[in-house]
Amino acid sequence: MPKLSVNLRKSSDGFVILLVFVVTLLVYANSLGNSFVLDDESVITKNDFIKSWNNFPAIFKKSYLTDEADCSEDRYGYMAKLKGSGELSYRPVVTSTYFLDYSIWKLEPFGYHLTNLLLHIFNSILLYFLASLLLNNNKLALFASLLFALHPANSEAVNCIGSREDLLAFLFFLSAFIFYIKSGLGKKAYYFLSLPLFFLGLFSKETSMMLPIVLICYDYLFTSDSNPKRLAARAVNRYMGYAVVLSFYIWVRFFVFASPSAKYAAVNLWTTLNKMAGSFFLYVKDIVLPFDVNIYMTSKEEMFLNKFSPGIVFFIISMAAIFFIFWKLRKPAKELAFCIAWFFITLFPVSNIYPLYQPVAGRYLYLPLAGFCIFLPVLLMKPEKCGNVLFSKCLAKGAGVKIIVIILIGYFIFTSLGNMVWRDNFTVWQAMLKKKPNSYLAHKSLAIIHLKNGALDEAVNENKYALSSYPDSPTVHNDLGVCYLRKGDTKGAINEFKEAIRLSPLFPAPYYNLGLFYQSQYDLAGAEKMFQKAAEINPDFRDVRRRLDKLRREKR
C-alpha cells in the first residue's frame, strides 16, 4: 500500500508539472516575439563582453563591473566604450547565462525571451513543491503555483531580459530552501546541496541574502522544540554553513568586487520613510489588485517627499497591524504567518531602506510574491486554519475554489495583455505615461526614441515635458539642444548645451555637441577645444577621439 501511495503522488506531481508548463507557456506565448527593452541594450545588444567566450574568464576579475557612467547607451550615434559586463553589481551567474544565450541566438530576441519563460515555468513548478512541503496539501500547492505562474506582477521580470537576475535568484533561493526543509526530515545529505544553491543565488542577486532569515522564521514557526539548549545546538549545526557562505559572499560582493557606482547617498529620515511607504503601497496594490501593473519605473531624479507626510503615519500603522496579525496567527495558522513573514523579509532589501538607483520596479516583487501566492489559497480554501483570529466559516463550502479559479482567469487575461506592453521601448514608455503622465523618465526616454526616428517636433515636446518635472537635468538640456540643432535653431541649441554644462561641468556630451556645431561653422579652433574637453572628461569617448584626431591631422 505505501508503494501505491508513492506512485499516486508521483502521478499527481507529473500532472501538476504538465499543467503548470502548458498554462504558463500559453499566457506568455505572445511575449516571445517581443524585442529587447530598457536595460537589455546595456547587458546584451550593446555589450561586446558577452559576445566572445574569450571574455568569460573576466567574470572573475574586477574588470567585470561597469560604472554607471559607462553603461549609458549612446543617444545620437556616439557612445563611450562600454567597460565590463554591463552589470553595476557583481552577478556572474546571470552574465554566464547571457554568454550561453548569445552563443546560441546571437542577437535574436526570441531565444532570450524563451530562456526567461522557461526559467519562470521552472520557478512556478518549484513553488508547487515548496508549497506542498509547507502545507502538506497538493491541491493548495497547485493553486499557489498557478497563481504565481499567471500573476500580472511578474510581467516585468519575465519580459525584460535584463531582469533575469530575479528569475535566477528565485530559482536558487527556493531550491536551497526546499533542500533545507528536506534535510530536516531525515535526509541530511540535502543540506549539502542547499549550501551551493544558496551560493549561486547570492551571485545571481543580492536579495538572496535574506534566505537565512527565512530559514530561521521557518524553524521558529514549524519546529515545536522549545528547549533552549537543543535550539542553540540546532542553530549552530543548521545555520553555520549558511553563515559561512554568506560571509564569503559579503566579502566578495562588498569588498573585492565593490561596485564603482554603489555609493551610499545619505538621505534624511523623512525621505527614507516616504520612499518606503510609497513603494510599499504601490506593491500591495499591484499584488492584490493587479489590473494595471505593466510598468511603474521611477528614476533617481524622481524622489519622494523629503519631509514628513501623512502617508508615513499610515505606513507605520499598517506595519504594526500586519505584525499584530502575524503574531496572532503564528500558532493557529503558522502557514499564513510564514507567508506574511516571507513577503516582508524578501521585500525588505528593495524597500528603499538603502537608497536604490531605481526606487520602484515591478521585478522587485518576483520573490516576495511567492508568499502571497501561497497565502491566498490557504485563506480562501482552508479558512478554518485561521481559527477565531480572522474568520472560520465565512465562505460557503467550495466557494474558495471558485474564487481562485475566477482570479486565475483574470490573471491570465491581464498578463496576456500586459505582455504586449513590452513589445518595444516605445510601447513601454507609452504605458508608463498612462500611469504617470508627469513622469520625467518616460518623457525623457520617449524624446530619445522620437529623435532617433527623426520626429523632431515630438522630441522637443517630450524634452520640454521632462524639464517641467526636473528642470535641472543636464542630460535633457543636452538632448533638447540636439533637437534644436537638427531643426536649425542654432541659438536655442547653444543655449541648451551651455545650460547642460553649467548644471554638470563633467558631462562630456554637451562639449561634444558644441564641438560638432563649431566644426559645422568652420571654427576649427573652437571645435578642437570642445572635443578636447570631452576627451579629457571621458577618454573612452570613441567618436570624439576620432574627430579630434582628424582635426589635428587637418591642421598639420
GUSE-514915 format. One record per residue (C-alpha): y, x, z; residue in one letter. Coordinates in steps of 0.05 Angstrom, whole numbers, plus 5000, padded with zeros to 4 digits. Layout:
N
Y,X,Z,a
...
// end
This chain:
556
5000,5000,5000,m
5051,5055,5015,p
5036,5084,4947,k
5051,5017,4914,l
5118,5012,4951,s
5137,5082,4927,v
5121,5063,4855,n
5161,4999,4862,l
5220,5039,4889,r
5216,5088,4831,k
5213,5029,4782,s
5274,4998,4815,s
5313,5064,4812,d
5295,5072,4738,g
5322,5002,4723,f
5387,5017,4760,v
5397,5083,4724,i
5387,5050,4657,l
5433,4991,4675,l
5489,5036,4700,v
5483,5081,4640,f
5487,5024,4590,v
5543,4986,4624,v
5587,5048,4634,t
5575,5070,4563,l
5596,5002,4537,l
5660,4998,4578,v
5683,5068,4557,y
5657,5067,4485,a
5727,5054,4458,n
5753,5117,4493,s
5711,5164,4451,l
5759,5160,4393,g
5820,5178,4435,n
5860,5242,4424,s
5879,5297,4472,f
5935,5277,4520,v
5980,5306,4573,l
5951,5369,4605,d
5896,5372,4553,d
5942,5413,4510,e
5953,5469,4560,s
5879,5475,4581,v
5848,5462,4513,i
5886,5455,4448,t
5940,5508,4460,k
5895,5551,4503,n
5864,5613,4469,d
5828,5632,4534,f
5770,5583,4525,i
5762,5597,4451,k
5723,5661,4458,s
5664,5677,4504,w
5693,5747,4508,n
5745,5718,4556,n
5692,5687,4602,f
5688,5747,4650,p
5763,5737,4662,a
5749,5675,4704,i
5731,5725,4759,f
5797,5762,4752,k
5868,5747,4775,k
5889,5741,4702,s
5852,5674,4703,y
5911,5640,4735,l
5970,5613,4696,t
6040,5608,4723,d
6073,5540,4717,e
6129,5571,4676,a
6080,5599,4625,d
6038,5537,4612,c
6092,5492,4583,s
6076,5474,4512,e
6129,5493,4462,d
6172,5434,4442,r
6203,5455,4376,y
6158,5507,4344,g
6164,5564,4393,y
6122,5578,4455,m
6115,5631,4507,a
6046,5663,4502,k
6000,5624,4548,l
5973,5671,4600,k
5906,5658,4632,g
5864,5595,4631,s
5920,5543,4633,g
5900,5526,4705,e
5951,5533,4761,l
5896,5536,4814,s
5831,5574,4817,y
5780,5525,4788,r
5730,5568,4749,p
5675,5515,4747,v
5720,5468,4708,v
5741,5522,4659,t
5669,5541,4648,s
5656,5471,4621,t
5714,5479,4573,y
5683,5543,4545,f
5619,5505,4533,l
5653,5445,4502,d
5695,5488,4455,y
5634,5528,4432,s
5602,5462,4410,i
5660,5417,4389,w
5718,5466,4375,k
5780,5421,4377,l
5745,5355,4363,e
5767,5308,4420,p
5704,5264,4414,f
5660,5317,4445,g
5705,5329,4505,y
5711,5254,4518,h
5635,5248,4513,l
5627,5302,4566,t
5675,5266,4612,n
5639,5200,4601,l
5571,5230,4615,l
5598,5261,4679,l
5625,5193,4701,h
5559,5159,4686,i
5522,5211,4727,f
5571,5204,4784,n
5562,5128,4784,s
5487,5138,4789,i
5496,5188,4846,l
5537,5137,4883,l
5478,5089,4878,y
5432,5139,4912,f
5484,5154,4966,l
5496,5081,4980,a
5420,5070,4983,s
5415,5122,5038,l
5474,5095,5077,l
5458,5021,5071,l
5382,5021,5062,n
5393,4965,5012,n
5383,4976,4937,n
5419,4913,4917,k
5482,4931,4954,l
5477,5002,4927,a
5471,4976,4856,l
5534,4934,4862,f
5571,4994,4894,a
5550,5037,4834,s
5573,4985,4783,l
5639,4974,4818,l
5653,5048,4815,f
5630,5055,4743,a
5676,4999,4719,l
5736,5004,4765,h
5800,5010,4725,p
5829,5060,4774,a
5781,5112,4746,n
5811,5107,4676,s
5855,5168,4681,e
5800,5213,4708,a
5753,5194,4652,v
5802,5190,4594,n
5843,5253,4607,c
5802,5316,4595,i
5849,5356,4639,g
5826,5312,4697,s
5755,5336,4692,r
5762,5374,4758,e
5760,5307,4794,d
5695,5287,4759,l
5662,5354,4775,l
5687,5355,4847,a
5658,5285,4857,f
5591,5306,4827,l
5582,5365,4873,f
5613,5331,4934,f
5564,5272,4930,l
5505,5316,4913,s
5518,5361,4972,a
5526,5300,5018,f
5462,5267,4993,i
5422,5331,5006,f
5454,5338,5075,y
5430,5268,5093,i
5361,5282,5067,k
5357,5347,5105,s
5368,5307,5169,g
5310,5262,5151,l
5259,5317,5160,g
5269,5352,5093,k
5304,5414,5118,k
5298,5451,5051,a
5351,5404,5023,y
5402,5436,5070,y
5399,5500,5029,f
5410,5460,4965,l
5471,5426,4996,s
5508,5490,5010,l
5512,5517,4938,p
5531,5448,4914,l
5588,5448,4965,f
5607,5517,4938,f
5611,5491,4867,l
5651,5431,4889,g
5703,5475,4923,l
5712,5516,4860,f
5720,5452,4820,s
5777,5423,4861,k
5808,5435,4930,e
5794,5364,4954,t
5721,5384,4965,s
5745,5419,5028,m
5741,5351,5062,m
5664,5348,5058,l
5652,5379,5127,p
5697,5327,5159,i
5659,5272,5122,v
5594,5302,5148,l
5619,5302,5220,i
5642,5230,5212,c
5574,5211,5185,y
5538,5244,5243,d
5585,5211,5293,y
5571,5141,5265,l
5499,5146,5244,f
5469,5193,5297,t
5451,5158,5362,s
5440,5222,5402,d
5497,5228,5452,s
5471,5287,5493,n
5527,5339,5494,p
5481,5399,5492,k
5440,5372,5434,r
5503,5352,5397,l
5532,5422,5407,a
5467,5454,5382,a
5467,5407,5322,r
5539,5426,5306,a
5521,5500,5305,v
5457,5490,5265,n
5483,5437,5216,r
5555,5457,5204,y
5554,5533,5208,m
5532,5540,5135,g
5588,5496,5111,y
5638,5534,5155,a
5616,5600,5123,v
5622,5572,5052,v
5689,5541,5067,l
5716,5604,5099,s
5696,5644,5038,f
5730,5594,4993,y
5794,5594,5033,i
5796,5670,5029,w
5785,5669,4953,v
5830,5610,4937,r
5890,5624,4981,f
5889,5699,4986,f
5851,5733,4929,v
5869,5681,4876,f
5932,5652,4906,a
5967,5611,4852,s
6033,5643,4827,p
6062,5572,4824,s
6038,5549,4892,a
6099,5559,4935,k
6105,5511,4993,y
6171,5475,4987,a
6195,5455,5056,a
6219,5383,5059,v
6245,5342,5115,n
6203,5293,5155,l
6231,5231,5121,w
6217,5257,5051,t
6145,5272,5071,t
6134,5204,5104,l
6167,5167,5046,n
6122,5203,4996,k
6060,5188,5038,m
6079,5115,5047,a
6099,5105,4974,g
6035,5137,4946,s
5991,5101,4997,f
6016,5031,4979,f
6010,5046,4904,l
5939,5069,4914,y
5919,5009,4956,v
5949,4961,4906,k
5913,4994,4847,d
5846,4994,4883,i
5849,4922,4909,v
5888,4891,4851,l
5872,4937,4791,p
5904,4895,4737,f
5950,4949,4711,d
5931,5019,4734,v
5934,5056,4669,n
5984,5109,4689,i
6038,5119,4741,y
6052,5193,4740,m
6114,5219,4774,t
6146,5287,4767,s
6172,5335,4819,k
6242,5313,4799,e
6227,5240,4816,e
6230,5247,4892,m
6221,5193,4943,f
6277,5178,4992,l
6297,5237,5037,n
6319,5192,5094,k
6288,5141,5140,f
6267,5077,5104,s
6234,5011,5128,p
6173,5029,5088,g
6157,5084,5137,i
6151,5034,5194,v
6105,4990,5153,f
6064,5051,5135,f
6055,5073,5207,i
6037,5003,5229,i
5987,4998,5173,s
5955,5064,5192,m
5950,5042,5265,a
5919,4975,5245,a
5868,5009,5200,i
5848,5058,5254,f
5840,4999,5302,f
5794,4964,5253,i
5754,5029,5244,f
5746,5036,5319,w
5723,4964,5328,k
5674,4969,5270,l
5644,5036,5289,r
5585,5005,5328,k
5572,4935,5299,p
5586,4955,5227,a
5581,5031,5223,k
5573,5027,5147,e
5640,4993,5139,l
5672,5041,5189,a
5645,5100,5150,f
5673,5073,5084,c
5742,5067,5116,i
5738,5138,5142,a
5713,5164,5074,w
5773,5133,5039,f
5825,5164,5085,f
5792,5231,5094,i
5786,5243,5019,t
5855,5214,5004,l
5889,5258,5056,f
5894,5322,5013,p
5931,5284,4958,v
5974,5242,5005,s
6034,5289,4999,n
6027,5316,5069,i
6032,5380,5029,y
6083,5373,4972,p
6046,5363,4907,l
6072,5384,4839,y
6055,5314,4815,q
6064,5268,4876,p
6025,5208,4849,v
5969,5204,4797,a
5912,5156,4784,g
5860,5212,4782,r
5872,5226,4856,y
5835,5161,4871,l
5769,5182,4839,y
5736,5209,4903,l
5768,5161,4954,p
5749,5101,4911,l
5675,5112,4927,a
5688,5088,4998,g
5719,5023,4974,f
5662,5010,4925,c
5610,5015,4980,i
5653,4976,5029,f
5664,4915,4984,l
5591,4894,4972,p
5575,4901,5046,v
5635,4860,5065,l
5622,4804,5015,l
5546,4803,5014,m
5529,4821,5086,k
5587,4792,5126,p
5542,4785,5188,e
5545,4861,5194,k
5617,4852,5219,c
5593,4813,5279,g
5651,4779,5314,n
5700,4833,5294,v
5721,4807,5226,l
5681,4747,5202,f
5608,4728,5203,s
5595,4663,5166,k
5658,4653,5126,c
5622,4658,5060,l
5571,4608,5036,a
5502,4636,5021,k
5503,4672,4954,g
5578,4667,4947,a
5586,4742,4957,g
5542,4758,4897,v
5582,4710,4853,k
5648,4741,4875,i
5622,4811,4860,i
5599,4790,4791,v
5666,4759,4775,i
5701,4823,4799,i
5655,4866,4755,l
5671,4823,4694,i
5746,4832,4709,g
5737,4907,4717,y
5701,4911,4651,f
5757,4876,4614,i
5815,4914,4646,f
5781,4982,4639,t
5766,4969,4565,s
5838,4950,4553,l
5863,5009,4595,g
5824,5059,4552,n
5869,5040,4493,m
5930,5064,4531,v
5901,5135,4529,w
5896,5137,4453,r
5951,5190,4448,d
6012,5216,4484,n
6058,5163,4454,f
6016,5105,4480,t
6010,5138,4548,v
6085,5145,4558,w
6100,5076,4529,q
6052,5047,4581,a
6087,5088,4635,m
6155,5058,4615,l
6127,4988,4622,k
6111,5003,4694,k
6172,5046,4709,k
6229,5031,4659,p
6273,5085,4690,n
6220,5139,4692,s
6253,5206,4678,y
6186,5238,4660,l
6167,5183,4610,a
6235,5183,4574,h
6236,5259,4571,k
6165,5261,4542,s
6179,5206,4491,l
6241,5244,4469,a
6198,5305,4453,i
6149,5263,4412,i
6206,5229,4373,h
6238,5296,4359,l
6173,5325,4332,k
6166,5264,4287,n
6237,5271,4261,g
6263,5207,4294,a
6327,5240,4318,l
6365,5177,4340,d
6307,5154,4382,e
6300,5224,4412,a
6374,5225,4431,v
6369,5157,4464,n
6307,5176,4504,e
6340,5241,4528,n
6402,5202,4550,k
6358,5153,4588,y
6324,5212,4622,a
6391,5242,4641,l
6414,5176,4671,s
6357,5185,4722,s
6362,5260,4730,y
6429,5286,4705,p
6417,5358,4728,d
6355,5370,4686,s
6365,5435,4646,p
6305,5420,4602,t
6332,5352,4580,v
6401,5381,4566,h
6368,5434,4523,n
6326,5381,4488,d
6387,5338,4475,l
6423,5399,4447,g
6366,5410,4397,v
6372,5337,4376,c
6447,5344,4364,y
6438,5409,4326,l
6388,5376,4279,r
6436,5317,4269,k
6492,5365,4251,g
6533,5354,4314,d
6544,5428,4329,t
6597,5417,4382,k
6552,5369,4421,g
6493,5417,4414,a
6532,5477,4441,i
6558,5437,4500,n
6487,5416,4518,e
6459,5486,4512,f
6514,5514,4556,k
6503,5459,4607,e
6429,5476,4609,a
6446,5549,4621,i
6495,5531,4676,r
6443,5489,4711,l
6388,5542,4703,s
6412,5611,4682,p
6340,5637,4679,l
6316,5584,4630,f
6304,5620,4563,p
6302,5562,4514,a
6378,5547,4510,p
6393,5620,4498,y
6343,5620,4441,y
6372,5556,4412,n
6443,5584,4416,l
6417,5646,4380,g
6390,5602,4325,l
6457,5568,4318,f
6496,5634,4316,y
6447,5661,4265,q
6458,5600,4221,s
6533,5614,4224,q
6521,5688,4205,y
6545,5710,4273,d
6490,5762,4278,l
6520,5797,4339,a
6524,5731,4377,g
6453,5714,4356,a
6426,5782,4377,e
6459,5774,4445,k
6428,5706,4457,m
6358,5728,4432,f
6362,5790,4476,q
6378,5748,4537,k
6320,5701,4523,a
6273,5761,4514,a
6296,5792,4579,e
6280,5727,4617,i
6213,5718,4583,n
6185,5780,4548,p
6126,5739,4522,d
6170,5691,4483,f
6136,5704,4416,r
6186,5674,4367,d
6247,5704,4400,v
6217,5774,4397,r
6202,5764,4323,r
6272,5741,4307,r
6303,5796,4349,l
6263,5850,4313,d
6282,5820,4245,k
6357,5821,4263,l
6353,5894,4285,r
6318,5914,4221,r
6372,5879,4180,e
6426,5916,4219,k
6393,5983,4202,r
// end
